[in-house]
Amino acid sequence: MAIRTITVPVKDLEAATALYSKLLGTEPYMSSPYYVGFRPEGSPEVGLNPHGDLATGPITYYHVDDIKATVASLTAAGATVEQEPKDVGGGGLTAHLRDGDGNVIGLFQGADE
């Protein structure tokens, strides 16, 4: 599993977009009211999520081929499911689990994954 996306919950999407553009040295490849995505060269995608849980903090998403099988495998290994796989549009699915210490593990399966 590769780490390909890190989402950052933000309150002010416009201000966060300006800041992360400077930090990452690139403009967003995608900008919408629900997600702004950056693809800095040589790094995982960084996404800004105005609907994310600020208390949780950034979530690292592992891109997987079969999200349901991965959820089953990780729960068998001790993870707990926080969010069952859900459609996030464009053929993408996400799921959230927590490890034994309460850290969030994000999973993403894309239409072309």
C-alpha positions in Angstrom: 0.0 0.0 0.0 1.4 3.4 -1.0 0.8 6.6 0.9 -0.6 8.8 -1.8 -2.8 11.4 -0.1 -2.8 13.3 3.1 -5.9 15.4 3.8 -5.8 18.4 6.1 -9.0 19.7 7.7 -9.3 23.5 7.3 -11.7 26.2 8.4 -11.0 28.8 5.7 -10.4 27.0 2.4 -9.3 30.2 0.5 -6.7 31.1 3.1 -5.5 27.5 3.4 -5.2 27.3 -0.4 -3.0 30.4 -0.5 -0.8 29.1 2.4 -0.4 25.5 1.0 0.3 26.9 -2.5 3.3 28.7 -1.0 4.3 25.8 1.3 4.2 23.2 -1.4 5.5 25.4 -4.2 2.7 24.6 -6.6 -0.8 25.6 -7.5 -3.7 23.2 -6.9 -4.6 20.8 -9.7 -8.2 20.6 -8.4 -10.1 23.4 -6.6 -13.7 23.0 -5.5 -15.8 24.0 -2.5 -15.4 20.5 -1.0 -11.7 19.8 -1.8 -8.6 21.5 -3.0 -5.8 19.1 -4.2 -2.1 19.6 -4.7 0.3 17.2 -6.3 3.8 18.4 -5.3 6.5 16.7 -7.3 8.0 13.7 -5.6 5.4 13.8 -2.7 2.0 12.4 -1.9 -1.0 14.4 -2.8 -2.0 17.0 -0.2 -5.7 17.8 0.0 -7.5 20.5 1.9 -10.9 19.4 3.3 -13.2 22.2 4.6 -15.5 19.5 6.0 -12.9 17.5 7.9 -12.7 17.0 11.6 -10.3 19.6 13.0 -9.9 17.6 16.2 -8.7 14.6 14.3 -6.1 16.5 12.3 -4.6 15.4 9.0 -5.5 11.9 7.7 -3.1 9.8 5.7 -4.9 7.8 3.0 -3.4 4.6 1.8 -4.6 3.8 -1.8 -5.8 0.2 -2.1 -7.1 -2.0 -4.9 -9.9 -3.6 -2.8 -11.2 -1.4 0.0 -13.6 -4.0 1.5 -11.0 -6.7 1.6 -8.5 -4.3 3.2 -11.0 -3.2 5.8 -11.7 -6.8 6.6 -7.9 -7.6 6.8 -7.2 -4.6 9.1 -10.1 -5.3 11.4 -8.9 -8.9 11.8 -5.5 -7.4 12.8 -7.1 -5.2 15.5 -8.3 -2.0 13.8 -11.8 -0.7 14.5 -14.0 0.8 11.8 -14.9 4.4 12.2 -16.4 4.9 8.7 -17.5 2.0 6.4 -16.5 2.4 2.8 -18.5 5.2 1.3 -18.8 6.7 -2.2 -17.0 10.1 -2.4 -17.8 10.6 -6.1 -16.0 10.0 -9.3 -15.9 6.3 -8.6 -13.8 6.8 -5.4 -14.5 5.1 -2.1 -13.0 6.0 1.3 -13.0 4.3 4.7 -11.6 5.3 8.1 -10.3 3.0 10.7 -8.5 3.5 14.0 -5.5 1.6 15.2 -5.2 0.4 18.8 -3.9 3.8 19.9 -6.8 5.7 18.3 -4.9 7.0 15.3 -7.0 7.4 12.1 -6.1 5.3 9.1 -7.6 6.4 5.8 -8.2 4.1 2.9 -9.0 5.1 -0.7 -10.0 3.1 -3.7 -10.3 5.0 -6.9 -12.1 4.1 -10.1 -8.8 3.6 -11.8 -6.9 2.0 -8.8 
